[in-house]
Amino acid sequence: MSEEEQNASHAQDEVKAEDGNAPINVKVVSSQGDEVFFKIKRSTKLSKLQGAYANKVGKDVGSIRFLYDGNRITETDTPASLDMEDNDTIDVMVEQVGGWSS
């Protein structure tokens, strides 16, 4: 590999490293179909997004659940830890309390 090719390869590696925490757009969709868009860094804990969403829709964050690819999002999850990509969707469900069985 020539010196020029090595420099070009090194420059690409630097871009990838910097891009690792580039902001991504995330769509949060409620069961009623309401959509709220957020732009967050890949290293930001999703609990911050959850709090912002709950505040925006006027609900208690403890009364709603957030799912990504069918799995519940935990307090420590980040977009990077979940391998989220730009324009991915998070589903929001109202927690069901109680129930009735026959």
C-alpha positions in Angstrom: 0.0 0.0 0.0 1.4 3.4 -0.9 1.8 6.2 1.6 -1.1 8.1 0.0 -3.4 5.0 0.3 -2.4 4.6 4.0 -3.2 8.3 4.7 -6.6 8.0 2.9 -7.4 4.8 4.9 -6.3 6.6 8.2 -8.6 9.6 7.4 -11.6 7.3 6.8 -10.9 5.6 10.2 -10.9 9.0 11.9 -14.2 9.9 10.3 -15.8 6.7 11.5 -14.5 7.3 15.0 -15.9 10.8 15.1 -19.1 9.7 13.5 -19.6 7.1 16.2 -21.3 9.7 18.4 -23.0 11.7 15.6 -26.6 12.7 16.4 -29.3 10.5 15.0 -33.0 11.2 14.5 -35.4 9.0 16.4 -39.1 8.8 15.9 -41.3 7.9 19.0 -44.7 6.6 18.0 -47.6 6.1 20.4 -50.2 3.3 20.1 -52.6 5.9 18.8 -50.1 6.7 16.0 -48.9 10.1 17.3 -45.3 10.8 16.3 -42.7 12.8 18.1 -39.2 13.3 16.7 -36.0 13.6 18.7 -32.4 14.2 17.6 -30.0 12.6 20.1 -26.3 11.6 20.3 -25.6 7.8 20.1 -24.1 7.9 23.6 -27.1 9.7 25.2 -29.0 7.5 27.6 -32.5 6.8 26.3 -33.9 7.6 29.7 -33.3 11.2 28.9 -35.4 10.9 25.7 -38.1 9.1 27.7 -38.3 11.9 30.2 -38.5 14.5 27.5 -41.2 12.5 25.7 -43.3 12.1 28.9 -43.0 15.8 29.6 -44.0 16.7 26.1 -47.2 14.6 26.1 -48.0 15.3 29.8 -47.7 11.8 31.2 -45.7 10.4 34.0 -42.7 8.6 32.7 -43.4 5.7 35.1 -46.8 5.1 33.4 -45.5 4.5 29.9 -43.2 1.9 28.4 -40.7 2.3 25.5 -40.0 -0.5 23.1 -37.4 -0.8 20.4 -37.6 -3.8 18.1 -40.2 -5.3 20.5 -37.8 -5.2 23.5 -38.3 -2.9 26.4 -35.8 -0.1 26.7 -33.9 0.1 30.0 -32.6 3.1 31.9 -29.0 2.5 30.8 -29.7 1.8 27.1 -28.2 4.2 24.5 -28.8 4.3 20.7 -25.2 2.9 20.4 -25.9 -0.1 22.8 -29.1 -1.0 20.8 -27.4 -0.5 17.4 -30.0 2.1 16.5 -29.7 3.8 13.1 -30.9 7.2 11.9 -34.7 7.4 11.6 -35.4 4.3 13.7 -38.7 4.1 15.6 -39.3 3.6 19.3 -42.8 2.4 20.2 -44.6 3.8 23.3 -47.2 1.9 25.2 -49.3 3.0 28.2 -48.7 0.6 31.0 -51.6 -1.7 31.7 -52.4 -1.9 35.4 -54.7 -4.6 36.8 -56.9 -6.7 34.7 -59.7 -9.1 35.1 -59.7 -12.8 34.8 -62.7 -15.1 34.9 
